[in-house]
């Protein structure tokens, strides 16, 4: 077969492959496995072009397509990042929306006590002595004193990385307790959600009442968007486990528990990522007293808006790629979905 006839017969297929490769490289599609059959056909065409001595222009073009296709199919790190991108961009926010009832319940258990105590301590500041012991009050006053050299826990300027690790361990520990104890008929998760709400309300209400508003709120506002949201999600996951034990419906309790545990796995993976982000912000941004308070408030507002928008919008408009037809053409060359 002459080169002109060979090109005329297969040009449309090559163009489809090139478009699909561009799509995969630009992360507009995450199904590189479906490209495998077309890639094998491309290899076959390249071998024919070389064997018949077709022009360097054609063989170079086919060789370039084959090389790019090989990179997509066999480069393992890209598959790993592709899976992580799929989870963050679609699976996690979808899982959160699927459990919005439990998350709303958990958020109320944490938010309502916090707001009540903040309001109460603005009206009756002296009630702090009934709600917390004196040594703990002094500790938090020292941490957020406007005249202090550092905001939050006392530390040296070169220990940000160490504090990053500390915050990860502390945050994940809190979230794990809030989640795991929910298996006891939801009681553990309910307790830790309410306790965390009361604790935050006491600290925030007292520091606001004594005039330490700026040091405290500029410290917590940014990383709280990720940390508080993650703890609420952990509590919701724990409550779901507890409900499976309390009300297994038509299943045995053990089967209902296994099913619920499987369903909350994406929540646990996602909240772990959120807690790592929160720890990073807390270690490197929140505790930096050289940053202007207005910038911290602005960054906190932006992060809260981003977190809310992420859970509301992400993963809603995903559709399978329809670039290739599902039927094969008359030459039996593979067409990808």
ABEGO torsion letter per residue (X at the ends): XBAAAAAAAAAAAAAAAAAAAAAAAAGABABAAAAAAAAAAAAAAAAAAAAAGBBAAAAAAAAAAAAAAAAAAABAAAAAAAAAAAAAAAAAAAAAAAAAAAAAAAAAAAAAAAAAAAAAAAABAAAAAAABBAAAAAAAAAAABAABABBEBBBBAAAAAAAAAAAAAAAAAAAAAAAAAAABGGAAAAAAAAAAAAAAAAAAAAAAAAGAAAAAAAAAAAAAAAAAAAAAAAAAAAAAAAAAAABAEABBAAAAAAAAAAAAAAAAAAAAAAAAAAAAAAAAAAABAABBAAAAAAAAAAAAAAAAAAAAABGAABBBBAABBABBBAAGBBBBX
